[in-house]
Amino acid sequence: MKKNILLQLFCLSFVLFSCSSDDDNGGVIQIPAVESAVLDIESGGSNEPNQVYIDLSTEETTVVRRDSWELGFVSAENRVVLNSSILVAAAKLEGIYDIDAVNNETSLENAMSLKTLNIDNFQTNEVKVTNVGELIAGLPIGYAMYGDLESGIYFTDNSTGDLDKTAIGDIATAEAEADVFVVSLGKEIPEDPAEQGSVKHTGDDRGFYKIKVFMDNNNYVLQYAALSADTHKEVVITKDEAYNFTAFSLKKDKEVNVEPTRESWDLNFTSVYSYYGSMGGMIAGLTYSDYMVHNIYNGVGVYMVLTEEPGEGEDAAPVPTGQPSYDEFSLQDVEESQLVYDDRTVIGSGWRDAFPASLKSDRYYIVKDADGNIYKLQFTALLSESKERGYPQIRYDLL
């Protein structure tokens, strides 16, 4: 629920402009940060079709369809990231450089020894891959996805957002040195709503493409085509330092607007989040719903405050941790050493239970933005009034 804060800020800025002088602040108008807000996040319902970027200091949000892009071309480094919200994955065809010669039948230069999870008995099996067709059988993100974490083989970006651990990795500086990659375009967003209290965010496979990426001075050159094609398209993508990355849609053959400028958002309710990793000792392709990340690429830090811990024994009552409640928490309680700046998944989906769908009342979060504003933040809704999933709400207060 939006307040009339923007109108108030406009009025305040008008007063400041009328009263200021070059002697006071050089003519620069400083607009104060929002002090308190309750915000409905437009995830879009049980299919969670949207990614929502949030600027806490202005209460501004930017809503984009999460299937509007597949690749992100990073501005600060020579790196390409994948859209995890639609389950995009990518595998390098080591030593294969001719994109037009690659198809389902192409043999790999070196056979790959990989692992997969047998979903019938949840045991890990070995698999040997000798051609592209065999590789793409285990490329889509899911429990049976191919990879080998112990050997450093994974076909998704690292969950933390570490740009040194992307699926595509180092970008070649010349076309002749750029390996071809096969890309799984992930899953369609379903249209039929889920059952009450549940989510339905992954639909049909979106197919496979092949790409090559290399640098031309400080620009990216992207070559791409459907996996079965014998010709390709090429586009030059220019870095824009105002943004974390420039998004590109292989399906639509064009750059697309996704995130706001890097200084204009703190949190991204990305709705769906996927990666290859470990969960309860099981290594597989994992997908989460109701997911929020923070902008580690522009110096935003987050930590969680836990007010209760599980008691000993199955039916034991929760045990207080000694931390203040959300309402009692003040600036004096902030522990800046706890802020996490290098893992964007601190909030994740840990703010709710999935079965049954419900909020966790034992936690809230401390967020420090790039301007030094410190907020406390708590989720206050997961479901709509009709009990449909995909209607998150937060409240936050400037400390």
N, C-alpha and C positions, 0 to 999 in steps of 0.2 A: 504494500500500500504506500503510494508515494505521498509525501507531505508537500506543503506549499513552500518547501525550503528554497527552490530555485527562484521563485518570485521574491522571497525575502532577501536572497543573496543579490539579486539584481538591484533591489532597492538600496541595499547596503553599499553596493559598489558605486551606485550613482551618488550617494552621499559622500563617500570617500573621494570620488573623483572631483566633486564640487568643492571639497574643502582642502584638497591636497595641493602641494606646490613642489617645484623642483628641489627646493631646499629640504623638504621633509623626506621624500623617498625617491627622488629622481624621476617622478612622474609615473612610477610603476605602481599599479593598483594590486594590493595583496588581498585576495578573497579568502576569508577564513574557511577552514575545513568544516564539513558537516559535523555537528556535535552529537547527534543522535538520530537514528533512522530505523524504520522497519521496512524491509524490502521484499516484495514478492518476486522471485526469480522465474523468468519466463522460459522454463525448460520445455514446456509444450505438452505436458500430459504423459500418459503411460508409454508412449513411443519415444519420449525424450528426444525430439528431433533437433533441439537447439543447443548451441554453445552460447553462454551468456558471460560477457566480460563486465566486471564491476569495478568502478572507481569509487572507493569508500569516501574520499574527501569531498566529492561532488554529488554522490548518490547517482551518478550517471551509469547507465547500462548500455551495452551493445549486444544485440542478438543476431546470430547468424545460424544458418542451417549447417549442421555438422557434416553433411554430405556434399558441401559446396567445394571441397578441395581435397587433394590427396597428398601433395608435396608442399613443404615449406622451405624456402631458400633463405638461410640465415644471413643477417646483415653483419653481425660483429665478427663472424668467422666464416671460413669456407666449409660450410656444413649444410646438409639437407636433412630435414626432419620429416617424419611420417605422421599422418593424421590418425592418431590412435583412437579417436572417438568413432571412427567407422571401421576400425580393425585393419588398417593398411599394414602390409608387411612387404619386405624386399629381400631378395637373395642375390648375392654377387655370383656371376658365372666367371670364375677365375680363369684368366687367360683367353677369354673370348671377347673380341673387340669389334666384330662386324655385326652391327645391330640388325641389318637386313637379312642376315643369314640365320638368325636365331628363330626357332619355332619349337613346337612341342616335341619334335623328334631329335633336336640337337643334342649330341653327346657332350658330356662335360669333359674338359681337358684332364681332370683328375676326379676319380670317383670320391664321393663324400660319405664318410662314416658318421651317421647321425643317430639320435635317440628319439623315441616316440613313446607316449604313454598309451598303454593298452587300456581302453576305457571299459573293457569287460571285467578286468581283474585289478585295474589300477597298478599294474606292474610296468616297469620300464623295459622296452624292447629295443634292440639294435636294428638299424635299417641302413642299407647301402644304396646310395643313389648314383646312377650312372648317366642319366639324361634329364632334360628339362621336364619332360612329362612326369617322370618319377619324382622330381623335386617339387613340382607344384602340387602334387598330391598331399604334401604335408606342409605347404606354405601358409594356407589360411589359418588365422589365429583361432585356436580351440584347444581342447584338452589333448588331442592327438597331434598337435603341431610338432614339426621336426625342429631339432636343435641339439645343443650339447653345452650347457652352461659351464661345465668343468673344463671344456676345451675352448671356451670363449666363442662358441658358434651360436649366434642368435639372429633372428630375422626381424626383430622389432627394435625400436629405440629403447634405451634403458629407462626404467620406470621413473627414476629420479629427475630426469631431464638433463642429465650430464651429456654435454655435446661431444665429449670425447668417446662416448659409447653409443653412437648411432648405428643403425643397421647399414647405412650406406658408407659411413666412415670417411676416410680422407678423400678429398676430391682431386682428381688428376689435373695436372696443369696443361695437358695437351690431349687432343682428340685420340691420337694413336695409343695413348697410355690408359685410356678410360675403359674399364671393363663394362660389359653389358650387365644390367640387373634385370631380373624378373620381378615384377611387382604384383602382388595380390591387392586389388582395389578394395578389398574388405566386403562389407555387407550393406545391402540396401536398408533404408529406414522403413519399417512396415507402416501400413496405413491403418490396419484394423487395431483398435485399442485392446489392451490386455484385460484380463479379468480383474475385478475390483481388488485393489491393494497390491497388484503385481505390475511388472513391467514387461514390455515386448519391444526391444530396441534393435534386434538383429533379424534381418530378413534374408532374401536371396543373395547369393554371391554376385558381386559386381564385375567379376571377370579378371583377366590377367593382361598386363601390359609389359612391354620391355622398354628400358630406358638406358641412356648414357648421359653422364653429366661430367663436364670438365670446365675449367676456368679459362677465360680469355681476358687477360689482365685482371681487373677486379669484377668482371661480370661472369655470371654463370651461363653456360651454353647447355641447353637440354635438348636431347634427341629422344623421340618417343614414338611408339606405335603399338597397336594391338599385337598380342603375341603371335598371331597367325599371319600378320602382314609381312610383305617382302619389300616395302618401302617405309620410310619414316618421315616425320615432321621435325622441324628444328626451330627453337625459339631462344632468344637471348633475354636473360632476366637480370636486370640491374639492381644492385643492392640499394636499399633506402635506409639510412642509419636512423631514421625516425621510428622505424618499426623493428620488432624482434626478427620478423621474417616476412618474405613476400610469398603469398600462397599461390599455387598453381593447380588448376583442374585439368587433369589428363582427359577426362570425359568431355569437358566443354572446350578444350583447346585454348585456354586463356588464363591470364592472371585474374585473381578474384580478391575482393576486399574481405578480409576476415577480422583479424584483431585490430583494435585501435592503436594509436601510436604507443610506443613502449612506456611512455611516462603517463599514459592516460588510463591505466588499469592496474589493479592490485590482485584481483581474484578472477578466476575463470571457472564458472560452473560448467564444466565440459560435458556434463550429463553422463557420457559413457567413456570409459578409459580401459585400454587394453595393453598388454605387454607379455613377453615371454619371461617367466620367472618362477619363483617358488612360493607355494602356499601349503602350509602344514606338512612340509617335507615332500610334497608333490611338485614336480617341475613340469610346467605345461604352459600353453598359451592361455592367459587369464583375461577375463572381461568383467568389469564392474560397472554398476549403474549408480546414479545419484552422486556423481563424483565432482569434487572441487580441487583445483590446483591453485598455487599462487605464483606470482611473477618474479621468479628467482633471477630472471635476466635483467631486471631493473632494480635489484636490491631490496625486494620485499622479503621480510622475514616473518615466520609464524611459529608459535608453539602451542601445545594443548595444555589446558589446566584440567586435571582430573580431581573431582571432589569426593569420589568413592571408589573403593576397590572391592572385588568379590571377596566374600568371607570364605573361610575354610569349610568344606563340606558342601554337598549338593544343594541343601535347603538353607544354608547359612545366610544371614542378613548381610547386606553390604557393609563395609567398614569405612568410616570417614577417613579421608587422607589428611585432614587438617587444613586443606586449602579453602579459601573463602568462597562463598557462593558467587554467582555471576553478579548479582545486585550489590554485594559487599565488596567486590574486587575494585581496588583503586590503583592509581598510578604508583603508589608506594609498594604495591605488591608485585610489580613487574620485575621479572628476572631476565634481563636482556641477554644474559649468557645462554639462555635456553632457546633463543630465537634461531630458527633453522633457515639458512639462506641458500643451501645447495641441494635441497630435496623438495621438489614441488608437491609431493604427495602427503604432506603432514596432515592435512584435513581429509583428503580422499573421500571415502564413503564411510569412514569410521564414526560419523555423527549419527548414524541410524542403524537400526536392526532391519534385516530384510525379511525374516520369517518369524513372526508376522511383521509387516512393515510398520515401524514405529520409531519415534525419536529416542535417542539416548539422553537422559536428563542429568547424567553424571559428568558432563564435560562441556567446556567452551574453549574459545581460542583467543590468543593474543596476536595481533597483527601490527607490524611496524612497516609503514610505507616508506618510499624513497625520500620523502620530505621530512621524515622524522616523526610523523604523527603516529601515535600508538592507540590502537583500538582494542576493546574487548568485543567478541563476536560470538553469538550463539544461534544455532538453528532453532526455529520456533514452529516449523511445520514441514511435513513431508507429503501429506495427502491434501486433496481438495476437500471441500465440505461434503461432497458426495463420495469421499473415500477413494478417489482416483489418485494413483501415484503420479509423480512428476510435477508436483506443485510445491517446491521448497520455498521456505521463507526464512529470512534471517533478521535478527535485530543486532545493532552494534552501537557502541558509544565511544566517543573520543575521551581518552583518559588525560 
